[in-house]
Each structure stands twice: as structure tokens, then as C-alpha cells.
Amino acid sequence: MDNQTTETGARKPRLALMGEFSAGKSTLSNLLLGCAPLPTKVTATRLPPVWMSYGDEGALAIGHDGSERPIDLDDLDGIDLSETRLIRLFLQSELLELCDLIDMPGISDPNMSSDVWQSVFELADCVVWCTHATQAWRQSEAATWDSLRDLTRGDNLLLITQFDKLTTDRDRARVLARVERETDGQFAAVYPVALLKAMQAGEDATAWEASGAADFTDHMVEILLAMAPEDDGGLARLSLDAAERPDPAFTEHEQEPEPDAGDIAPPIDAFADEDRILPKRVRARGDGSRTERLPSRQDGAYV
């Protein structure tokens, strides 16, 4: 039995973040969630897929045989990939009231077999694919996506990340035109986004729009709402809003990565000073009532 099903058998859609290693998936995850769910020292670790759901904070390691064991997030660097199919992470984020988020490993990591993420891909309904602007849409990405896209069950989006690394209008226009041409008909839309600028935008609507994140997140929410169960209990009133100041629980990080750290997301405390807040994110409107049962770590069969 699926741990996210409602009384009518419906469940929330599952959105997978995919791309090559250092394409910005973890930064995107933090941006969408409005928090950094993994400790900074762990985000550079080769992890199996991390499946995030709404619920009381906690984490489980799910074995290839379906077994589960509670884990401490500070011990994730000791996860044995040969024994662990995925990490099950529970936290409270507005986005996770709308969907589950699956952060996949990089598809071309030479230190990790593709079997690590391929066995989990079947759990995803739709995909946001991240490709780095300075080497956008490599042949390895095109080949992998060609083998996967017909397996998805919803619209998919392509994100050209670190778009601000392209320093001239000519380069930006050329890369965007090429990627759109080479992926024609394969994604619902292609969005160039400067993720770090989006993280730093805070309540600055102009900066949020300029980063490219506004159009992308609007489209993403539309896709997820279209896939949401009919008894979503008010989730259809979701919108994008400015987030609250960060919870101190998410500001205890040991170091700040370099600005172009790629897949290693900047710690939230980098944006938690007196003049900054967390970036805009999905949040619920209305009375917050939901007919969907929250995931429980005692439910058993997660996969």
C-alpha cells in the first residue's frame, strides 16, 4: 500500500529532479523547499535518491529488499549504496503539501552506477531536468532522457541552470536557442534560471523575476496542480509567495561553499542575516484543510 494514498486511492504527484552531477539539483531542491534539508557537509556526498515527503522530521534508509531503518542525517556519508535503494526524508514544507520531491543522483557520475537511480525512476510521475548553462544539454543527457521520457506520466520541464555564468546576451541567446532546438517536443518548456540569484532574491520581486525562477515555478505549480487528486482539500489555492525567515534549525551549517559550487547548495544561513529572508516558494492558501493523510514512518511499504 502506498504511504501517500488518500481514502479514495489518490496520491500526491511525485516530482523528480534530474541531471548530471553538479547541474544544480540540490540548490534547486533547497530553493523549492525553502530550507536546506540535508547538512552542508552531506550535500557533496554520493547519495542514493532522496525521496522527500511532508511529515514529522525524520529519515529512513530503504534497502533493496524493502527493509527500512531510521538514520541520522549527520551519518549519511556512511550510507552503503550496495545496501540502500533510497533515503526517505520527512519534513514540513509547503511544496511537500502539493507533491513529493525525489532528488536523484547525477546521471553521469563516474563513481556511481546508473542502477542506483534507474531502479527508483519508476516511482516518479514527472521530471525537472537540470542542465548546466556552460555545457548545456550534452549528448549523455540527451541519450539518457531519450530512454526515460516515455516512462513519465506528466509534463516535464527543462531548466538551464547557472544561466548567469553566460556573460553576454549573444551567448545566452545562442545557448537557449540551441537547447530549445535540440529538445523540441521533449519538454513542456525550457527555462533559463540563475539559481543563486533566485536564492538571494528574498522579497525583491524584480530580482526574483530577473533570475528566471518566477516563470519556471509558476509553470511547475500548474503541472503539479493538474496532477493533484480531486480531493486535495484546498491545495488548488496554492500560489507563490515570499517565505518566512528561516527556522534556526536550518541554519546550523559548518561552512559556506564557493558561489559556483554547482550541485552543492549554499547553506541557508548565508541568507539569514538581518536584511534577507528565504526565497519565494510554494505555500498554501485557505484554511489548510487536507483530506490527504500525512506520511507516517510507521506505514511500512514506501516503495
Helices and strands as residue ranges (DSSP letters): E 14-19, H 25-33, G 40-42, E 50-54, E 58-63, E 68-70, G 73-78, E 84-91, H 94-98, E 100-103, H 115-121, E 126-132, G 133-135, H 139-148, G 149-151, E 157-161, G 163-165, H 169-182, E 189-192, H 195-200, H 205-210, H 213-227, G 235-237, E 239-241, G 248-250, G 268-271, E 281-283
